[in-house]
């Protein structure tokens, strides 16, 4: 059976039920445990996201068309960061390049209350991941223009 990425709305709903930060922290780790296995062969320097304290890898698969659907796969060597990767994949993967460009990741993190609980290094790493995702979406749109 193939692991599925938890939909972003499910994550939002689940977060709204969790009052304690410790429970949310555990939930983020569980989200990371649910990520599909990341191929060992994809753990390359080219797929590594710079600016993250932990190691983070991200692959991009682009569909066809003028506004292609883009799928991302990712992983990290740190439990909490793997959970943050899962949230970013829930937010961006499987969407059209134009949707990815207009999605406000910061607002989503604020809505989940994550922004105030991340260390500056983790927040920077997350921003680096979002930049990479948006850059790939922008490149996909330019290719077809």
PyMOL commands that set and color helices and strands:
alter all, ss='L'
color gray80, all
select helices_A, chain A and resi 8-17+21-33+40-42+79-92+97-102+105-112+115-117+120-144
alter helices_A, ss='H'
color red, helices_A
select strands_A, chain A and resi 56-62+69-76+95-96
alter strands_A, ss='S'
color yellow, strands_A
deselect
rebuild
show_as cartoon
